[in-house]
């Protein structure tokens, strides 16, 4: 009886979501905890710039995996790589929780070297997860990839909820000697506890993946044994299938089909539709992971900290809800996906316009302005989250290699979006910050 529930689809979906949760929870946790750690570390408000650069260097992982797939197709053991990066993340989170506030004197200046080092390790793991977790999903039916994206939504939602409970960014305006000054309230618990929460989440994700692999191995063990000749031929077919799909998205063919396929053009993965899907995926991730998060504070904080908190939390709730909707409704039309992306781009354009007009955006002081900004964030994240799940589902049907290119597109789009916004926000200061407890528009 116990074996039956353990091998049920519901358990598989639950383990899959918890496994996927570990993909980007480290980087998401670092971002939401920044308001706390910047007050403790010597880099101060230059820390976000350091974090962006370290995440960019984390792309060394995806580059290494992609080169390995290209030079030695079918040789990379994705399961082993995933176990290794998960263990690396768990160990790094332990050291982060213990040593995050320690500083080292370099060239006469104090630097938070331990924090920066472990931030790079965690970024490396998160970036590498996109090109290892997704190809691993090829072992499961298409409906599980939707659960996978729901889990990725949890990787942003859970840190936000914990940060809200921590009381990040709360302030009160108090009059001192006739001058109104902001007083930043103490957090409900320190950053060290938050990093221990990260350790627990990463451990749960690693154990969930271990459970998935053990269930898979057990199901293979329970299957009827093949003869040595059948086992060898099936192994060759499997390796050939993965290698072939990496380059052209093809499916295994029988000997009778070889002559027919030799007379017809080889079916290639790089069709117009697949290129369109990858382009949509890259653009959507550039907007959701790079461009808009860089200006979220400029779009929300002029309306108040509550607007910022609502947009963050409700937007991250919209992410898994949109992924859950994709489990029942999959839009397969390229035209429909294009219209969906254009609708999301409309809300993204509004948010960018609000950020550009900060600290005096439209409808400031009007509840309609608050509602419009929060609603825009919810719809923007919801539409593009649904789009990413549908594209991932369609690429799953194209083969193992298609999921690798899916991960590459996600990572490339996120990187391009972040790098494009970094100089605008941190170098040229295109977006203006408002001062707390001051009328910035008088």
ABEGO torsion letter per residue (X at the ends): XAAAAAABAAAAAAAAAAAAAAAAAAAAAAAAAAAAAAAABAAEAAAAAAAAAAAAAAAAAAAAAAAAAAABBGABBAAAAAAAAAAAAAAAAAAAAAAAABBBBBGGBBBBAAAAAAAAAAAAAAAAAAAAAAAAAAABBAAAAAAAAAAAAAAAAAAAAAAAAAGBGBBBBBBBGGBBBBBBBBBABBAAAAAAAAAAAAAAAAAAAAAAAAAAAAAAAABBBBBAAAAAAAAAAAAAAAAAAAAAGBBBBBAAAAAAAAABBBBBABBAAAAAAAAAAAAAAAAAAAAAAAAAAAAAAAAEAAAAAAAAAAAAAAAAAAAAAAAABBBABAAAAAAAAAAAAAAAAAAAAAAAAOABBBGBGBAAAAAAAAAAAAAAAAAAAAAAAAAAAAAAAAEAAAAAAAAAAAAAAAAAAAAAAAAAAAAAGABBBBBBGBBAAX
